[in-house]
Amino acid sequence: MRKIFIFLFFISLITSCAKKVQVSSLNPPNYPQVMKYKKIAVLPFKGKGADLLALEIESALANVYVNGKPFYQIADRQTIKQVLNEQKFSSSGLVNEKDAVKIGKLLGVQGIYTVSVLKSGISYNQTYEKRVKCLDDKCKKTKEYYVRCKNITAVFSFIPRLIDVETSKVVFAKNYTRQESAKNCVDDSYTISTISLLEEAKRKAINEFLRDVAPYRTVEKIKILDDDSEITSDKDKELFEKALDFADKNFMDKACNLWNKLLEKYPNSVVLNYNNGVCSEYFGNFEKAYYFYKKAYDLMQEPIEEIGTALQRIKIKLKKRKILKSSI
């Protein structure tokens, strides 16, 4: 039993020590069909707090950048106010879908997001928790007692609707509901901020919405292969190890330069082709990454999980990039 434990510990130690690099990738939204509506406006539809939510969503969408440029062109708030005043729309600031289309045409946008707040509130549930108190210095004698606690739940729920200004049709609508919970007892040294709890629920709901309608970045850790058995020269082995050290310290340009030079000498190296694929993926050249991963896969004489995973991963990234390019 002890030998098995030592073996498992050794394996876990090797796995945890494996060198990995962080790779950032841009993804299309989960509902890519909404990307064609580049010129948009955001208006409150109904519900308490809808006007503030509209401003927050507007700000979030305005901060989506692709290739250093704003992805969406959003009608500015001053122009929207001017149109609302001139056309004498609802003084409450809330608009219906029919008016939203009219406003959209006047603003010259392709789509209008109307936002409705369904729920924004805090609920409480009282409970009791057991405590133990010492009655002497050595705690040989104890006493049990109960303290009053509050389970606090914050719920925020909203529905955004994207209306095609030209056709007046709702082309996207979804309910976003997020919940945050916390507990506060009378003997706690802190107090839970219900406002912060509700704001966190709202923030997560908005972020979920953003992933559905706007490009977003993800970061993943990709393993580097460190087997130098295909390299015959001691000097080249030293260069390979040096590259691993550079990668470990996040100097990927230097690491990749060394692996690329070594690949010229060892073009049929599985490990060097794979690591050069990681380099290409790291720097965003997915087509080149696919070439290296595919070559490593074809040269592979025994199963290497990382290569199969990399090949599947890069195929998915190429498809996602194609979707993005069609809308940029």
N, C-alpha and C positions, 0 to 999 in steps of 0.2 A: 504494500500500500504506500509505504514511504517512497519507494522508487518511482511509483507512478506519479506521486505528488511532485517529486523533484523534476521528473521529465516534463510535466505540464508547466511547472514554473519556468523551466528553461525555455520551453517553446514560447510561452507568453513574453518572456524577457526578450527573445529574439524578435518577436513580432512588434513589441513596443519600441525597440531600438531601430527598426527599419526606417530608412530615410524617406521622407515624404516632402512634397512641395505643394504649396497652396496655389490652386489655379482658379482664376475668376472667369466666369462666362456670362455673357448676356443672353437672356432667354426671352422669347416672345411671350406675350400674355397668355393666360390660360384660355381666353376667348379671343383669338387673333382676328376675328372678323371685325372687331370694334376699332382696329388700328386704322382703318381707312377714313375714319372720322377724325381728321387731324385738327380742323378748326372747330372748336367747341366752346360752349358756355355752360356754366353750372348755376342752376337756380333752385331755390327752396320751393318745395311743393306743399308739404303739410307736416304737422307735428311740432311740438314744442322743441325749440332749439334747432329747427331745420335751417334757419338763416345762418346760424353760426357754423353748422355742419357743412353747408354749401361753401362757405369761405375756406374751411379747412380742407375740403376735398379739392377745391380750386387750387389752393396753395400746393397740395401734394402732387397734383397732376402737373403743375407748372414747374415743379422741381424734378421731373423725369427728363433726363438727358441721355441722348444717344450720339456717340461720336462728337461729344462736346457741344451739342446743340440741343435746345429744347425740343422734345418729341412732339408736344402738342402746342398749338397756337390757341391761346385762351383769351376770350373777350375780356377786356379789363373791366373792373368793377365800376369805374366812373362812367364808362360808355353804357353799361347795362342800366345804371341808375337814371341816366339821361333819357334812354329809350322808355323806361318804365314811367317816368314823369311826363314825357311828351305824349305818350299814348294813353296816359291816365289808367294804367293797370292797377291792380289791387294795392291799396295803400298799406296793407299788412306786410307786403314784401313777398307773400306766398303767391304762386301762380298755378293755374291749372294747365293741363296738357295742351288744350286748344290755344291758350294764350302763349304758351311756351314756343309753339311752332311759329306764331306770328313774330314773337320777339327774336327767334332764331333767324328768320328771314331778314328782319331789320338789321340785325347784327352782322349778317353775311357769314354765318357759321354753317357747318355741315350737320352738326349734331348738338342737341341740348341734353345735358344731364339734369334731371329733376331729382331731388333727394327728399325722401320722406322719413321722418323719425318715427319709428313704431313704439320704441320703449327706451327710456333713459331714466333709470332709477335705482334706488337702494332698498333692499329688504333685510330684515333682521329676524334672527331666530335665537331665542334665549335657551341656554343649556347650563348645566352645572358640571364642574370638574372636581375630581377628588384631589386633595392635597394631604401631605403628611407633615406634621410638626413635631420636632423633638422636644421632650419635656425635661431632659437633663443634658448635661454637658457631653456625655458619651452617647447620647441618643439611644440609650437602652429602653427608655420608655418613650412611646410615640402616641400621637393622637391624630386621628383622621378627621378631616373636615372638608366641606365643599365650598367652592367659590362660584359666583355667578359669571357666566361668559356670554358673549354675543357672537353668533356666527353672522358675518356681514357678507352679503352678496350684491355685487354691482352688475347690472345687465344693461347693455346698450345694443339696440337693434335698429337697423335702417334699411331702406330699399332705394337704390339708385336706379333710375330708368333712363336709358339712352334713346332719344327720339330722333329719327331721321327727319331733318327739316324739310327735305324735298318731298318725301312720301307721307309724312305725318305718322309713320308707323313706329311702334316701340320695338327696337331691334335688340335691346338687352335689358334685362331686369333680373335682380337677384336679391334675396334676403340675406343680410349679414348680421349675425348675432354673436356677440362675444360676452363672456361672463368671467368676472374676477371675484375670488372669495378670500376672506381673511377671518381670523378669530381674535377677539380681544376679551381678556378676562380682567376682573377688577383689581387683581394683584399684579398685572403686567406693569412694567416700568415705562411703557410707551402707549400711545394712542393711535389707532388706525385712522388715517385720513380717508374718509369716504369719497371726498372729491377726487383725490389721487386715484383711488380704486376705480371710480367711474371713468376717469380720463384714460386710464390704462385699457379698460375694456373698449372704449371708443377708438383709441389708437390702434389696437389690434384689429378691430373691425375694418377700419379704413385701410390698413396695410393689406388685409386679405382682399379687399376690393381692388387695390392697386395692382396686385399680382394677376388679377383677372383681366384688367383692361389696359395695362401698360407694361412695356418691357422692364425686366428686372434682372438684377445680378445675383448669382449664386457663387459660393466659394466652396471648393472641395479639396480634400487632400489626396494627392496621387502618389503612389509608391514608386520609388526609383529602384531599379534592379542593381545590386552591388556585386554580382558574381563576375570575377575577372578571369575565369578559367579559360575563356576563349582567346585571351591576350597572351601572346607567347614571350614578348620581350619584357624584362624586368623594368626597364626604363618606361615602357608604355604602361605597365602595371602601376607605376608610381604616378604617372599622369592621370590614370583612371581614378586612383584613390584621391588625388588632388581635386579632381572634378567633383567627386562625391563630397569632399570637404567644403568646396565652394557652394554646392547645392544645399548642404546642411546649414550653411550660414546665409542662405538666400542670395548669393551672388550668382544668379542663374545665367547671366550673360557669359560669365567666365567659365562656368561649368559646361555650358552648351558648346562654347567655342572649343573646349578640349575634347569633348565627346565627338564633335563633328570632325576634328582633325584625326582622331583615332579611327573613326569610321572609314576614312579614306584608305587607311592601311588594313583595316579588318572589315571589308564591306559585307561579309556574310556572318557577322557577329549578331546573334539574336539580341543580346543585352544592349549593345551599342545602337542597334536599330530602334529598339524599344525606348531607350533613354533619349535618343534624338526625337522620337515621337513625342515624348513628354515635353521636351523643349519646344517643339513646334506648337503643341497644344497650349503651353504656358504663354507663349507670345501671340497666340490667337490665329496661327496659320493652320486651320483645321484640315485643309486639303493635304498639306505636307505631312501633318501628323498622321492622317489616314494612310498615306504612302508608307511611312516608316512602320506603323503598327502592323499593316498588312504584310510587309516584308518580314518583320519579326515573326509573325504568325506562320508564314509560309516556310521559314527557315527552322522553326521550332521542331525539335525531334522528340520532345516529351512535354506533357501538359504544363504550362505555366499560367496560372489563373490570371495574373495581372495583365497578360497580353490579350487574352480573350475578353476580359472586362474592358480593357482600353479600346479594343476594336469596336465593341458594341457601343461604348460611350461616345466615341467620336462619330459614329454613324448617326446617332441621335442628335449630336451637336450640329452636324452638317445639315440635317433636316430642319432643325430649329433656325439656323442661320438663313436658310433659303426662305423660310416664312418671314423672317425679319426683313430681309433684303427686298422682298416684294412690297413692303409697306414703307420703306425708308426712301 
